[in-house]
């Protein structure tokens, strides 16, 4: 059994788990609700564990194909040419509307 993925965002972990199951891998989910009970202890992030070690390389390729860093996707403002996160509808610098 190998740890294949962990993230503080429970939704991301569940998504990885579901995609791996959809590809036929046997996985286990650990610490799904542990972060809320941790209190002042060190945080416990949810984890996806691969049950069969011989599937590790193939499963890792699938996990690595996820683009979990959506903050790297930006748009450039037509007015002030500032780069903005894709989630912004208006430029953070000049308040111009996203025309893209």
C-alpha positions as CSV (number, residue, x, y, z in Angstrom):
1,X,0.0,0.0,0.0
2,X,1.5,3.4,-1.1
3,X,0.4,6.9,-0.4
4,X,-0.3,8.4,-3.8
5,X,-2.0,11.8,-3.1
6,X,-2.7,14.2,-0.3
7,X,-4.0,17.7,-0.2
8,X,-5.6,20.1,2.3
9,X,-8.6,20.4,0.0
10,X,-10.9,17.4,0.6
11,X,-12.7,17.9,-2.7
12,X,-9.4,17.6,-4.7
13,X,-8.6,14.4,-2.8
14,X,-12.0,12.9,-3.5
15,X,-11.7,13.8,-7.1
16,X,-8.3,12.0,-7.4
17,X,-9.8,9.0,-5.6
18,X,-12.8,8.9,-8.0
19,X,-10.7,9.2,-11.1
20,X,-8.3,6.5,-10.0
21,X,-11.3,4.2,-9.2
22,X,-12.7,5.0,-12.6
23,X,-9.4,3.8,-14.2
24,X,-9.8,0.5,-12.3
25,X,-7.4,1.1,-9.4
26,X,-8.1,-0.1,-5.9
27,X,-7.6,2.8,-3.5
28,X,-8.3,3.7,0.1
29,X,-9.2,7.1,1.6
30,X,-7.6,8.0,4.9
31,X,-8.1,11.0,7.2
32,X,-11.2,12.2,5.3
33,X,-12.6,14.0,8.3
34,X,-9.6,14.1,10.6
35,X,-8.7,17.7,10.0
36,X,-11.8,19.0,11.8
37,X,-11.1,16.9,14.8
38,X,-7.4,17.7,15.0
39,X,-7.9,20.8,17.1
40,X,-4.5,22.2,18.1
41,X,-2.7,19.1,16.8
42,X,-0.8,19.1,13.5
43,X,-3.2,19.1,10.6
44,X,-4.2,15.8,9.1
45,X,-4.9,16.1,5.4
46,X,-7.0,13.6,3.6
47,X,-5.0,10.9,1.7
48,X,-5.5,8.6,-1.2
49,X,-3.6,5.3,-0.8
50,X,-3.0,2.8,-3.7
51,X,-3.7,-0.7,-2.5
52,X,-1.6,-2.6,-5.0
53,X,2.0,-1.3,-5.2
54,X,2.6,-2.9,-8.7
55,X,0.2,-0.2,-10.1
56,X,2.1,2.7,-8.7
57,X,3.8,4.0,-11.9
58,X,0.6,4.0,-13.9
59,X,-1.5,5.6,-11.1
60,X,1.1,8.3,-10.5
61,X,0.9,9.3,-14.2
62,X,-2.8,9.8,-13.9
63,X,-2.4,11.8,-10.7
64,X,0.3,14.0,-12.2
65,X,-1.9,14.7,-15.2
66,X,-4.2,16.7,-13.0
67,X,-3.7,20.5,-13.3
68,X,-4.3,21.3,-9.6
69,X,-2.6,24.7,-9.9
70,X,-5.4,26.8,-11.4
71,X,-3.8,29.9,-10.2
72,X,-1.2,29.6,-13.0
73,X,-3.9,30.3,-15.5
74,X,-4.3,34.1,-16.0
75,X,-5.7,36.7,-18.4
76,X,-4.1,40.0,-19.3
77,X,-6.1,43.2,-18.9
78,X,-6.7,45.1,-22.2
79,X,-6.5,48.5,-20.4
80,X,-3.5,48.3,-18.1
81,X,-1.9,45.0,-19.3
82,X,-1.9,43.6,-15.7
83,X,-2.1,39.8,-15.3
84,X,-5.1,38.6,-13.4
85,X,-6.2,35.2,-12.0
86,X,-8.7,33.4,-14.2
87,X,-11.3,33.6,-11.4
88,X,-11.4,37.4,-11.7
89,X,-14.1,39.0,-13.9
90,X,-12.6,42.4,-13.5
91,X,-8.9,43.5,-13.4
92,X,-7.7,43.8,-9.8
93,X,-5.6,46.8,-10.8
94,X,-7.9,49.1,-12.9
95,X,-11.3,47.4,-12.5
96,X,-11.7,46.9,-16.3
97,X,-13.9,44.0,-17.3
98,X,-12.3,40.8,-18.6
99,X,-12.9,40.9,-22.4
100,X,-11.4,37.4,-23.0
